Amino acid sequence: MPKEEKSEIIEVEPMDPNKKNSPVMEGPEPEDIDQRDAYCWWNGQRYSACSTVIQAGKKKHCSGGKWWDA
């Protein structure tokens, strides 16, 4: 079964190192981000660019294939 793409803001579990995850970056997203990799991964789930997740009360925004502080 293919992974379903998520676009709504949802609460997620802590990252599982045994599953596919995109890097989590500290600080705000740079303005000149490379958007070629439009998807981010969190515990094997694919999220589209501009998606936001919440983990342990902290929001992360997907951009350029990485998670940034939201």
Chimera marker file (.cmm) of the C-alpha trace (Angstrom):
<marker_set name="trace">
<marker id="1" x="0.000" y="0.000" z="0.000" r="1" g="1" b="0" radius="0.5"/>
<marker id="2" x="1.545" y="3.386" z="-0.959" r="1" g="1" b="0" radius="0.5"/>
<marker id="3" x="2.205" y="5.961" z="1.708" r="1" g="1" b="0" radius="0.5"/>
<marker id="4" x="-0.484" y="8.598" z="1.931" r="1" g="1" b="0" radius="0.5"/>
<marker id="5" x="0.671" y="12.187" z="1.548" r="1" g="1" b="0" radius="0.5"/>
<marker id="6" x="-0.291" y="14.381" z="4.486" r="1" g="1" b="0" radius="0.5"/>
<marker id="7" x="-0.933" y="18.118" z="4.267" r="1" g="1" b="0" radius="0.5"/>
<marker id="8" x="-2.889" y="19.012" z="7.435" r="1" g="1" b="0" radius="0.5"/>
<marker id="9" x="-1.250" y="19.992" z="10.726" r="1" g="1" b="0" radius="0.5"/>
<marker id="10" x="-1.069" y="16.906" z="12.912" r="1" g="1" b="0" radius="0.5"/>
<marker id="11" x="0.662" y="15.848" z="16.083" r="1" g="1" b="0" radius="0.5"/>
<marker id="12" x="3.357" y="13.273" z="15.432" r="1" g="1" b="0" radius="0.5"/>
<marker id="13" x="5.316" y="10.829" z="17.564" r="1" g="1" b="0" radius="0.5"/>
<marker id="14" x="9.049" y="11.347" z="18.195" r="1" g="1" b="0" radius="0.5"/>
<marker id="15" x="11.183" y="10.392" z="15.210" r="1" g="1" b="0" radius="0.5"/>
<marker id="16" x="11.942" y="6.690" z="14.981" r="1" g="1" b="0" radius="0.5"/>
<marker id="17" x="15.520" y="6.247" z="13.692" r="1" g="1" b="0" radius="0.5"/>
<marker id="18" x="14.478" y="2.959" z="12.053" r="1" g="1" b="0" radius="0.5"/>
<marker id="19" x="12.052" y="4.764" z="9.729" r="1" g="1" b="0" radius="0.5"/>
<marker id="20" x="12.612" y="7.259" z="6.923" r="1" g="1" b="0" radius="0.5"/>
<marker id="21" x="12.948" y="10.814" z="8.288" r="1" g="1" b="0" radius="0.5"/>
<marker id="22" x="14.015" y="14.115" z="6.802" r="1" g="1" b="0" radius="0.5"/>
<marker id="23" x="16.613" y="16.215" z="8.645" r="1" g="1" b="0" radius="0.5"/>
<marker id="24" x="15.354" y="18.566" z="11.360" r="1" g="1" b="0" radius="0.5"/>
<marker id="25" x="17.077" y="21.926" z="11.178" r="1" g="1" b="0" radius="0.5"/>
<marker id="26" x="17.415" y="24.443" z="13.983" r="1" g="1" b="0" radius="0.5"/>
<marker id="27" x="16.331" y="28.023" z="13.535" r="1" g="1" b="0" radius="0.5"/>
<marker id="28" x="14.107" y="29.660" z="10.943" r="1" g="1" b="0" radius="0.5"/>
<marker id="29" x="13.952" y="28.538" z="7.336" r="1" g="1" b="0" radius="0.5"/>
<marker id="30" x="16.357" y="30.464" z="5.085" r="1" g="1" b="0" radius="0.5"/>
<marker id="31" x="14.805" y="32.596" z="2.355" r="1" g="1" b="0" radius="0.5"/>
<marker id="32" x="16.911" y="31.034" z="-0.401" r="1" g="1" b="0" radius="0.5"/>
<marker id="33" x="15.904" y="27.409" z="0.311" r="1" g="1" b="0" radius="0.5"/>
<marker id="34" x="16.260" y="24.917" z="-2.547" r="1" g="1" b="0" radius="0.5"/>
<marker id="35" x="12.761" y="23.560" z="-3.261" r="1" g="1" b="0" radius="0.5"/>
<marker id="36" x="13.812" y="20.737" z="-5.604" r="1" g="1" b="0" radius="0.5"/>
<marker id="37" x="13.061" y="18.121" z="-2.912" r="1" g="1" b="0" radius="0.5"/>
<marker id="38" x="9.467" y="19.115" z="-2.205" r="1" g="1" b="0" radius="0.5"/>
<marker id="39" x="8.671" y="16.349" z="0.280" r="1" g="1" b="0" radius="0.5"/>
<marker id="40" x="9.605" y="15.715" z="3.900" r="1" g="1" b="0" radius="0.5"/>
<marker id="41" x="9.416" y="12.429" z="5.786" r="1" g="1" b="0" radius="0.5"/>
<marker id="42" x="8.494" y="11.804" z="9.419" r="1" g="1" b="0" radius="0.5"/>
<marker id="43" x="8.477" y="8.194" z="10.624" r="1" g="1" b="0" radius="0.5"/>
<marker id="44" x="7.949" y="6.849" z="7.133" r="1" g="1" b="0" radius="0.5"/>
<marker id="45" x="5.079" y="9.220" z="6.287" r="1" g="1" b="0" radius="0.5"/>
<marker id="46" x="5.516" y="11.610" z="3.375" r="1" g="1" b="0" radius="0.5"/>
<marker id="47" x="4.462" y="15.234" z="3.836" r="1" g="1" b="0" radius="0.5"/>
<marker id="48" x="4.248" y="17.836" z="1.081" r="1" g="1" b="0" radius="0.5"/>
<marker id="49" x="6.215" y="21.085" z="1.107" r="1" g="1" b="0" radius="0.5"/>
<marker id="50" x="4.593" y="23.696" z="3.357" r="1" g="1" b="0" radius="0.5"/>
<marker id="51" x="3.174" y="21.002" z="5.679" r="1" g="1" b="0" radius="0.5"/>
<marker id="52" x="3.445" y="21.560" z="9.415" r="1" g="1" b="0" radius="0.5"/>
<marker id="53" x="3.644" y="18.934" z="12.143" r="1" g="1" b="0" radius="0.5"/>
<marker id="54" x="3.640" y="19.303" z="15.911" r="1" g="1" b="0" radius="0.5"/>
<marker id="55" x="5.852" y="17.128" z="18.101" r="1" g="1" b="0" radius="0.5"/>
<marker id="56" x="6.176" y="17.667" z="21.859" r="1" g="1" b="0" radius="0.5"/>
<marker id="57" x="4.514" y="21.081" z="21.518" r="1" g="1" b="0" radius="0.5"/>
<marker id="58" x="6.952" y="22.303" z="18.845" r="1" g="1" b="0" radius="0.5"/>
<marker id="59" x="5.851" y="23.020" z="15.291" r="1" g="1" b="0" radius="0.5"/>
<marker id="60" x="8.035" y="21.994" z="12.362" r="1" g="1" b="0" radius="0.5"/>
<marker id="61" x="7.490" y="23.236" z="8.806" r="1" g="1" b="0" radius="0.5"/>
<marker id="62" x="8.477" y="21.214" z="5.709" r="1" g="1" b="0" radius="0.5"/>
<marker id="63" x="10.517" y="23.081" z="3.135" r="1" g="1" b="0" radius="0.5"/>
<marker id="64" x="13.224" y="21.936" z="0.761" r="1" g="1" b="0" radius="0.5"/>
<marker id="65" x="13.070" y="18.365" z="2.045" r="1" g="1" b="0" radius="0.5"/>
<marker id="66" x="13.898" y="19.435" z="5.617" r="1" g="1" b="0" radius="0.5"/>
<marker id="67" x="11.950" y="20.293" z="8.749" r="1" g="1" b="0" radius="0.5"/>
<marker id="68" x="12.361" y="23.834" z="10.086" r="1" g="1" b="0" radius="0.5"/>
<marker id="69" x="11.125" y="25.602" z="13.231" r="1" g="1" b="0" radius="0.5"/>
<marker id="70" x="7.678" y="26.996" z="12.512" r="1" g="1" b="0" radius="0.5"/>
<link id1="1" id2="2" r="1" g="1" b="0" radius="0.2"/>
<link id1="2" id2="3" r="1" g="1" b="0" radius="0.2"/>
<link id1="3" id2="4" r="1" g="1" b="0" radius="0.2"/>
<link id1="4" id2="5" r="1" g="1" b="0" radius="0.2"/>
<link id1="5" id2="6" r="1" g="1" b="0" radius="0.2"/>
<link id1="6" id2="7" r="1" g="1" b="0" radius="0.2"/>
<link id1="7" id2="8" r="1" g="1" b="0" radius="0.2"/>
<link id1="8" id2="9" r="1" g="1" b="0" radius="0.2"/>
<link id1="9" id2="10" r="1" g="1" b="0" radius="0.2"/>
<link id1="10" id2="11" r="1" g="1" b="0" radius="0.2"/>
<link id1="11" id2="12" r="1" g="1" b="0" radius="0.2"/>
<link id1="12" id2="13" r="1" g="1" b="0" radius="0.2"/>
<link id1="13" id2="14" r="1" g="1" b="0" radius="0.2"/>
<link id1="14" id2="15" r="1" g="1" b="0" radius="0.2"/>
<link id1="15" id2="16" r="1" g="1" b="0" radius="0.2"/>
<link id1="16" id2="17" r="1" g="1" b="0" radius="0.2"/>
<link id1="17" id2="18" r="1" g="1" b="0" radius="0.2"/>
<link id1="18" id2="19" r="1" g="1" b="0" radius="0.2"/>
<link id1="19" id2="20" r="1" g="1" b="0" radius="0.2"/>
<link id1="20" id2="21" r="1" g="1" b="0" radius="0.2"/>
<link id1="21" id2="22" r="1" g="1" b="0" radius="0.2"/>
<link id1="22" id2="23" r="1" g="1" b="0" radius="0.2"/>
<link id1="23" id2="24" r="1" g="1" b="0" radius="0.2"/>
<link id1="24" id2="25" r="1" g="1" b="0" radius="0.2"/>
<link id1="25" id2="26" r="1" g="1" b="0" radius="0.2"/>
<link id1="26" id2="27" r="1" g="1" b="0" radius="0.2"/>
<link id1="27" id2="28" r="1" g="1" b="0" radius="0.2"/>
<link id1="28" id2="29" r="1" g="1" b="0" radius="0.2"/>
<link id1="29" id2="30" r="1" g="1" b="0" radius="0.2"/>
<link id1="30" id2="31" r="1" g="1" b="0" radius="0.2"/>
<link id1="31" id2="32" r="1" g="1" b="0" radius="0.2"/>
<link id1="32" id2="33" r="1" g="1" b="0" radius="0.2"/>
<link id1="33" id2="34" r="1" g="1" b="0" radius="0.2"/>
<link id1="34" id2="35" r="1" g="1" b="0" radius="0.2"/>
<link id1="35" id2="36" r="1" g="1" b="0" radius="0.2"/>
<link id1="36" id2="37" r="1" g="1" b="0" radius="0.2"/>
<link id1="37" id2="38" r="1" g="1" b="0" radius="0.2"/>
<link id1="38" id2="39" r="1" g="1" b="0" radius="0.2"/>
<link id1="39" id2="40" r="1" g="1" b="0" radius="0.2"/>
<link id1="40" id2="41" r="1" g="1" b="0" radius="0.2"/>
<link id1="41" id2="42" r="1" g="1" b="0" radius="0.2"/>
<link id1="42" id2="43" r="1" g="1" b="0" radius="0.2"/>
<link id1="43" id2="44" r="1" g="1" b="0" radius="0.2"/>
<link id1="44" id2="45" r="1" g="1" b="0" radius="0.2"/>
<link id1="45" id2="46" r="1" g="1" b="0" radius="0.2"/>
<link id1="46" id2="47" r="1" g="1" b="0" radius="0.2"/>
<link id1="47" id2="48" r="1" g="1" b="0" radius="0.2"/>
<link id1="48" id2="49" r="1" g="1" b="0" radius="0.2"/>
<link id1="49" id2="50" r="1" g="1" b="0" radius="0.2"/>
<link id1="50" id2="51" r="1" g="1" b="0" radius="0.2"/>
<link id1="51" id2="52" r="1" g="1" b="0" radius="0.2"/>
<link id1="52" id2="53" r="1" g="1" b="0" radius="0.2"/>
<link id1="53" id2="54" r="1" g="1" b="0" radius="0.2"/>
<link id1="54" id2="55" r="1" g="1" b="0" radius="0.2"/>
<link id1="55" id2="56" r="1" g="1" b="0" radius="0.2"/>
<link id1="56" id2="57" r="1" g="1" b="0" radius="0.2"/>
<link id1="57" id2="58" r="1" g="1" b="0" radius="0.2"/>
<link id1="58" id2="59" r="1" g="1" b="0" radius="0.2"/>
<link id1="59" id2="60" r="1" g="1" b="0" radius="0.2"/>
<link id1="60" id2="61" r="1" g="1" b="0" radius="0.2"/>
<link id1="61" id2="62" r="1" g="1" b="0" radius="0.2"/>
<link id1="62" id2="63" r="1" g="1" b="0" radius="0.2"/>
<link id1="63" id2="64" r="1" g="1" b="0" radius="0.2"/>
<link id1="64" id2="65" r="1" g="1" b="0" radius="0.2"/>
<link id1="65" id2="66" r="1" g="1" b="0" radius="0.2"/>
<link id1="66" id2="67" r="1" g="1" b="0" radius="0.2"/>
<link id1="67" id2="68" r="1" g="1" b="0" radius="0.2"/>
<link id1="68" id2="69" r="1" g="1" b="0" radius="0.2"/>
<link id1="69" id2="70" r="1" g="1" b="0" radius="0.2"/>
</marker_set>
